[in-house]
Amino acid sequence: MGPVHVHIGDIQTSLPFKAFYDEYHNELVAFIMAYQYCAAYEPSPRPYDFDYLQTVCVYLKKNANLSVESFFILFKSLMH
């Protein structure tokens, strides 16, 4: 087995996501699962980018007082 090669492009794109995943893994999986469930019932859901995903994960982690209405607004913005 040869040496492991890490390219500069890998460091700039992969490692920041790993750090993000390490901190927000529960919120990330919860959002992705909920998005997939909603997208199954909507004809044309909007795609989201990493910035949106990061904002939602920070929101989910930092707010202890979440309500059904706040989730409704999040997913309505992506599904319509």
PyMOL CGO cylinders between C-alpha atoms (Angstrom):
from pymol import cmd
from pymol.cgo import CYLINDER

trace = [
    CYLINDER, 0.00, 0.00, 0.00, 1.41, 3.36, -1.01, 0.3, 1, 1, 1, 1, 1, 1,
    CYLINDER, 1.41, 3.36, -1.01, 1.51, 6.64, 0.87, 0.3, 1, 1, 1, 1, 1, 1,
    CYLINDER, 1.51, 6.64, 0.87, -1.63, 8.70, 1.34, 0.3, 1, 1, 1, 1, 1, 1,
    CYLINDER, -1.63, 8.70, 1.34, -1.72, 11.77, -0.89, 0.3, 1, 1, 1, 1, 1, 1,
    CYLINDER, -1.72, 11.77, -0.89, -3.68, 14.83, 0.16, 0.3, 1, 1, 1, 1, 1, 1,
    CYLINDER, -3.68, 14.83, 0.16, -3.97, 17.60, -2.40, 0.3, 1, 1, 1, 1, 1, 1,
    CYLINDER, -3.97, 17.60, -2.40, -4.48, 21.26, -1.58, 0.3, 1, 1, 1, 1, 1, 1,
    CYLINDER, -4.48, 21.26, -1.58, -7.95, 21.14, -3.18, 0.3, 1, 1, 1, 1, 1, 1,
    CYLINDER, -7.95, 21.14, -3.18, -8.92, 18.32, -0.83, 0.3, 1, 1, 1, 1, 1, 1,
    CYLINDER, -8.92, 18.32, -0.83, -7.85, 20.33, 2.19, 0.3, 1, 1, 1, 1, 1, 1,
    CYLINDER, -7.85, 20.33, 2.19, -9.78, 23.43, 1.12, 0.3, 1, 1, 1, 1, 1, 1,
    CYLINDER, -9.78, 23.43, 1.12, -13.04, 21.59, 0.39, 0.3, 1, 1, 1, 1, 1, 1,
    CYLINDER, -13.04, 21.59, 0.39, -13.16, 18.39, 2.44, 0.3, 1, 1, 1, 1, 1, 1,
    CYLINDER, -13.16, 18.39, 2.44, -11.71, 19.33, 5.80, 0.3, 1, 1, 1, 1, 1, 1,
    CYLINDER, -11.71, 19.33, 5.80, -14.00, 22.32, 6.49, 0.3, 1, 1, 1, 1, 1, 1,
    CYLINDER, -14.00, 22.32, 6.49, -17.00, 20.05, 5.91, 0.3, 1, 1, 1, 1, 1, 1,
    CYLINDER, -17.00, 20.05, 5.91, -15.53, 17.47, 8.30, 0.3, 1, 1, 1, 1, 1, 1,
    CYLINDER, -15.53, 17.47, 8.30, -15.17, 20.11, 11.00, 0.3, 1, 1, 1, 1, 1, 1,
    CYLINDER, -15.17, 20.11, 11.00, -18.75, 21.21, 10.33, 0.3, 1, 1, 1, 1, 1, 1,
    CYLINDER, -18.75, 21.21, 10.33, -19.97, 17.61, 10.46, 0.3, 1, 1, 1, 1, 1, 1,
    CYLINDER, -19.97, 17.61, 10.46, -18.12, 16.94, 13.72, 0.3, 1, 1, 1, 1, 1, 1,
    CYLINDER, -18.12, 16.94, 13.72, -19.90, 19.87, 15.39, 0.3, 1, 1, 1, 1, 1, 1,
    CYLINDER, -19.90, 19.87, 15.39, -23.37, 19.64, 13.84, 0.3, 1, 1, 1, 1, 1, 1,
    CYLINDER, -23.37, 19.64, 13.84, -23.83, 15.94, 12.95, 0.3, 1, 1, 1, 1, 1, 1,
    CYLINDER, -23.83, 15.94, 12.95, -27.19, 15.53, 14.75, 0.3, 1, 1, 1, 1, 1, 1,
    CYLINDER, -27.19, 15.53, 14.75, -28.66, 18.70, 13.27, 0.3, 1, 1, 1, 1, 1, 1,
    CYLINDER, -28.66, 18.70, 13.27, -27.31, 17.87, 9.81, 0.3, 1, 1, 1, 1, 1, 1,
    CYLINDER, -27.31, 17.87, 9.81, -28.85, 14.40, 9.71, 0.3, 1, 1, 1, 1, 1, 1,
    CYLINDER, -28.85, 14.40, 9.71, -32.15, 15.67, 11.15, 0.3, 1, 1, 1, 1, 1, 1,
    CYLINDER, -32.15, 15.67, 11.15, -32.42, 18.42, 8.53, 0.3, 1, 1, 1, 1, 1, 1,
    CYLINDER, -32.42, 18.42, 8.53, -31.49, 16.16, 5.61, 0.3, 1, 1, 1, 1, 1, 1,
    CYLINDER, -31.49, 16.16, 5.61, -34.02, 13.51, 6.67, 0.3, 1, 1, 1, 1, 1, 1,
    CYLINDER, -34.02, 13.51, 6.67, -36.79, 16.08, 7.16, 0.3, 1, 1, 1, 1, 1, 1,
    CYLINDER, -36.79, 16.08, 7.16, -35.97, 17.69, 3.80, 0.3, 1, 1, 1, 1, 1, 1,
    CYLINDER, -35.97, 17.69, 3.80, -36.15, 14.31, 2.04, 0.3, 1, 1, 1, 1, 1, 1,
    CYLINDER, -36.15, 14.31, 2.04, -39.51, 13.55, 3.64, 0.3, 1, 1, 1, 1, 1, 1,
    CYLINDER, -39.51, 13.55, 3.64, -40.93, 16.91, 2.57, 0.3, 1, 1, 1, 1, 1, 1,
    CYLINDER, -40.93, 16.91, 2.57, -39.43, 16.63, -0.91, 0.3, 1, 1, 1, 1, 1, 1,
    CYLINDER, -39.43, 16.63, -0.91, -41.17, 13.28, -1.40, 0.3, 1, 1, 1, 1, 1, 1,
    CYLINDER, -41.17, 13.28, -1.40, -44.53, 15.08, -1.31, 0.3, 1, 1, 1, 1, 1, 1,
    CYLINDER, -44.53, 15.08, -1.31, -43.62, 18.24, -3.22, 0.3, 1, 1, 1, 1, 1, 1,
    CYLINDER, -43.62, 18.24, -3.22, -43.38, 18.32, -7.02, 0.3, 1, 1, 1, 1, 1, 1,
    CYLINDER, -43.38, 18.32, -7.02, -40.37, 20.64, -7.26, 0.3, 1, 1, 1, 1, 1, 1,
    CYLINDER, -40.37, 20.64, -7.26, -38.48, 21.38, -4.03, 0.3, 1, 1, 1, 1, 1, 1,
    CYLINDER, -38.48, 21.38, -4.03, -35.81, 24.05, -4.13, 0.3, 1, 1, 1, 1, 1, 1,
    CYLINDER, -35.81, 24.05, -4.13, -32.23, 22.87, -3.73, 0.3, 1, 1, 1, 1, 1, 1,
    CYLINDER, -32.23, 22.87, -3.73, -30.23, 24.27, -0.85, 0.3, 1, 1, 1, 1, 1, 1,
    CYLINDER, -30.23, 24.27, -0.85, -26.55, 25.15, -0.73, 0.3, 1, 1, 1, 1, 1, 1,
    CYLINDER, -26.55, 25.15, -0.73, -23.99, 24.65, 2.03, 0.3, 1, 1, 1, 1, 1, 1,
    CYLINDER, -23.99, 24.65, 2.03, -24.52, 28.16, 3.41, 0.3, 1, 1, 1, 1, 1, 1,
    CYLINDER, -24.52, 28.16, 3.41, -28.23, 27.50, 3.91, 0.3, 1, 1, 1, 1, 1, 1,
    CYLINDER, -28.23, 27.50, 3.91, -27.48, 24.12, 5.47, 0.3, 1, 1, 1, 1, 1, 1,
    CYLINDER, -27.48, 24.12, 5.47, -24.95, 25.67, 7.83, 0.3, 1, 1, 1, 1, 1, 1,
    CYLINDER, -24.95, 25.67, 7.83, -27.39, 28.42, 8.86, 0.3, 1, 1, 1, 1, 1, 1,
    CYLINDER, -27.39, 28.42, 8.86, -30.14, 25.90, 9.60, 0.3, 1, 1, 1, 1, 1, 1,
    CYLINDER, -30.14, 25.90, 9.60, -27.81, 23.64, 11.59, 0.3, 1, 1, 1, 1, 1, 1,
    CYLINDER, -27.81, 23.64, 11.59, -26.57, 26.55, 13.72, 0.3, 1, 1, 1, 1, 1, 1,
    CYLINDER, -26.57, 26.55, 13.72, -30.18, 27.64, 14.26, 0.3, 1, 1, 1, 1, 1, 1,
    CYLINDER, -30.18, 27.64, 14.26, -31.20, 24.14, 15.34, 0.3, 1, 1, 1, 1, 1, 1,
    CYLINDER, -31.20, 24.14, 15.34, -28.28, 23.76, 17.74, 0.3, 1, 1, 1, 1, 1, 1,
    CYLINDER, -28.28, 23.76, 17.74, -28.40, 27.21, 19.35, 0.3, 1, 1, 1, 1, 1, 1,
    CYLINDER, -28.40, 27.21, 19.35, -32.16, 27.48, 19.92, 0.3, 1, 1, 1, 1, 1, 1,
    CYLINDER, -32.16, 27.48, 19.92, -33.58, 25.40, 22.74, 0.3, 1, 1, 1, 1, 1, 1,
    CYLINDER, -33.58, 25.40, 22.74, -37.10, 26.77, 22.27, 0.3, 1, 1, 1, 1, 1, 1,
    CYLINDER, -37.10, 26.77, 22.27, -37.99, 25.44, 18.81, 0.3, 1, 1, 1, 1, 1, 1,
    CYLINDER, -37.99, 25.44, 18.81, -41.58, 25.16, 17.70, 0.3, 1, 1, 1, 1, 1, 1,
    CYLINDER, -41.58, 25.16, 17.70, -43.48, 23.41, 14.94, 0.3, 1, 1, 1, 1, 1, 1,
    CYLINDER, -43.48, 23.41, 14.94, -44.15, 26.80, 13.36, 0.3, 1, 1, 1, 1, 1, 1,
    CYLINDER, -44.15, 26.80, 13.36, -40.43, 27.55, 13.01, 0.3, 1, 1, 1, 1, 1, 1,
    CYLINDER, -40.43, 27.55, 13.01, -39.89, 24.26, 11.18, 0.3, 1, 1, 1, 1, 1, 1,
    CYLINDER, -39.89, 24.26, 11.18, -42.93, 24.95, 9.01, 0.3, 1, 1, 1, 1, 1, 1,
    CYLINDER, -42.93, 24.95, 9.01, -41.41, 28.27, 7.90, 0.3, 1, 1, 1, 1, 1, 1,
    CYLINDER, -41.41, 28.27, 7.90, -38.04, 26.64, 7.18, 0.3, 1, 1, 1, 1, 1, 1,
    CYLINDER, -38.04, 26.64, 7.18, -39.47, 23.95, 4.96, 0.3, 1, 1, 1, 1, 1, 1,
    CYLINDER, -39.47, 23.95, 4.96, -42.11, 26.12, 3.34, 0.3, 1, 1, 1, 1, 1, 1,
    CYLINDER, -42.11, 26.12, 3.34, -39.32, 28.40, 2.09, 0.3, 1, 1, 1, 1, 1, 1,
    CYLINDER, -39.32, 28.40, 2.09, -37.72, 25.40, 0.35, 0.3, 1, 1, 1, 1, 1, 1,
    CYLINDER, -37.72, 25.40, 0.35, -40.82, 23.68, -0.93, 0.3, 1, 1, 1, 1, 1, 1,
    CYLINDER, -40.82, 23.68, -0.93, -42.66, 26.58, -2.63, 0.3, 1, 1, 1, 1, 1, 1,
]
cmd.load_cgo(trace, "trace")
